[in-house]
Amino acid sequence: MQKTPKSMRIHIGLFGRRNVGKSSLLNAITRQQVAIVSEVAGTTTDPVEKPMELLPLGPVLFIDTAGLDDEGALGDLRTRKTRQVFDRTDLGVLVTEAGTWTTFEELVVQELQSRKIPGVIVVNKCDLSPGNSNSLSASLPPDIPVVRVSALTGEGLGALRRALLDQAPAELIDNPAIAGDLVGAGELAVLVVPIDKEAPKGRLILPQVQTIRDLLDSDAYCMMVKDRELRKALQQLRNPPRLVITDSQAFREVAAVVPPGIPLTSFSILFARFKGDLITQVRGAMAVEELRNGDQVLVAEACSHHPIGEDIGRIKIPQWLTRHVGSRLKFRHVQGHDFPEDLSPYRLVIHCGACMWNRREMLGRILRCRQAGVPITNYGVVIAYSLGILERALEPFPAALETYRDLKEPR
């Protein structure tokens, strides 16, 4: 991997009315002609993404959106896509212009505040209205800075960069570990990677690559092995590994090989913690016992890969879950940023590890499910649960393990 993936970049969303200069601002701050600029309002129809290095903040992803005041049926579609960007925004930039503060700006501020997304307000086109006053609205929250900028002349871009650095959430700058904290410096992790017809030819999948890098960053070391060579590999080690991490599809086979004294989990469960909230997703897995014949289950994938053969989300999880429940369930699958507005028809949501997303978007989906009263779990968590090995898979995570044991106790 030569570039930082989108999922590990701070996502900065640009919001505002049509024709206030969002695209011009994006071009100015990236120093590239990223977005099409026109005097015709509504030129930006879909969110435009631009990854860049914004030092000293590091890798970021700017997302330029369509105007929130877009009109008509097509405008409704554009606005819906813009609102989806809030779901994955770590830092919001509201672009307006001098002398203009409408209900649209108020709504954007309210949306950022309700989601607890830090923000910056940019008064663009300051070259057309000289003056130092940044006063826009008496109701502005005091924690949102206001910066005057001219995308045309470059005035104020330095101050905008400073404001973005100041407002960036500290927890996103200091990213949590994937597995390094579980293994420790100078210790060994064994990574079990099945090579089957779904494995990408000539490369590893993203969670495996990111886990390797995380272990190296933590001064740990790792050994990679296919599932059918695992037993011999463990026998040849002088000391047992600190952790074994497997692809969830091989959970049952790997659990049968790894001795009980060696902690075992899966890439997917690691990413349930890294990208979301593992305890909530453990609680969600327990809702499997409440599923009844005919219940609807939503299976959500962050990426839009083309399913091949025994696809884990479309074939294997439905098979394992149906076998465990002993009833006929109805499964619906969604991909990418598509997610139903109305979650009430579903008794359970099963989500992938979200390796292609930033953590905020995954936490946003978990929050939506919680607000709708619909349990949500994760591929690896529900696979381990349906196979009867979740307790062992949670041993590296004491708080999640305690939650599982408390919920498992008969009332």
Order of alpha helices (4+ residues) and beta strands (2+ residues): beta-alpha-beta-beta-alpha-beta-alpha-beta-beta-alpha-alpha-alpha-beta-alpha-beta-alpha-beta-alpha-beta-alpha-alpha-beta-alpha-beta-beta-alpha-beta-alpha-alpha-alpha
